[in-house]
Amino acid sequence: MEIDKRTLARTGGIGLLAAVVLAAIVWGGWTLIRGKSEVDTALDQIRRVPLIGPVMAENSAVESRMRTAIEEELKSPTRTGLSRPFSLVAEIRGQYIVPSLRAADDASAMAAVAARAELVGYLRRTDPAACRQMALGALQRPDLLDTEGQRLFAQVLQTLEAAWRNGKKAGKPQPVLNREELLAVLQEAGFTKADFDRLAAFATLSNEVSCDVELKVDSLPPQLPADKRGPFARYILGN
């Protein structure tokens, strides 16, 4: 069946297909930690955003820029668009994270996507609302997950960091599917027009259906031809 190639572009792939799980931080709403300033408390929360902490730990200049962004945001909150810290998170991701994820080898990239699929599958059964947040790239309170959910979330973070470090060490981009190739791979894997329609209307789906779609995407790599598994996984991680 021929699928409109514009459909994939309308899915907001960065939200649904990205394996990177951004923790949602509501500026001005963080809880102060005894003995810490508001800036330090916010900086601690930013460090929990997947892979941002390791990047700042290895780049003192990046951490300094983040501290400055937080201080400026507290003095003069952004009224429209992304806050200064979140804008900087996007910049850090583009400069330090995505290139390394796209250089990760097949095994580490697939392990990160598989860990995500395992968590999504568990949340689909136990907490569909959190599952949908995960699919949207904004699992707001992972600390409120049950013991098994927190274990699986930690596994997602560990495998994601392992893939990042693998690619960072390699330093050479590996094959990644482009959108045309991604569309073809999904069709060959059995995605139907109904599946693409769900992707296009993802924001309107119920918790359960959005989880089903996310799980279908994240579970796909082992079902693909061997030469497509790594490129598909790196597409997921790097978008």
Salt bridges, closest charged atoms under 4 A:
ASP4 OD2 - ARG6 NH2 3.21
ASP40 OD1 - ARG67 NH2 2.84
ASP44 OD2 - LYS36 NZ 2.35
ASP44 OD1 - ARG47 NH1 2.62
GLU58 OE2 - ARG165 NH1 2.61
GLU58 OE1 - LYS168 NZ 3.04
GLU63 OE2 - ARG47 NH2 2.74
GLU72 OE1 - ARG84 NE 3.88
GLU73 OE1 - ARG84 NH1 2.83
GLU91 OE2 - ARG65 NH2 2.90
ASP106 OD1 - ARG234 NH1 2.82
ASP143 OD2 - ARG141 NH2 2.62
GLU148 OE2 - ARG151 NH2 2.75
GLU161 OE2 - ARG165 NE 2.92
GLU180 OE1 - LYS5 NZ 3.40
ASP195 OD1 - ARG198 NH1 3.30
ASP195 OD2 - LYS216 NZ 2.84
ASP197 OD2 - LYS193 NZ 3.08
ASP212 OD1 - ARG124 NE 2.77
GLU214 OE2 - ARG116 NE 2.94
ASP218 OD2 - ARG116 NE 3.08
ASP227 OD2 - LYS228 NZ 3.40
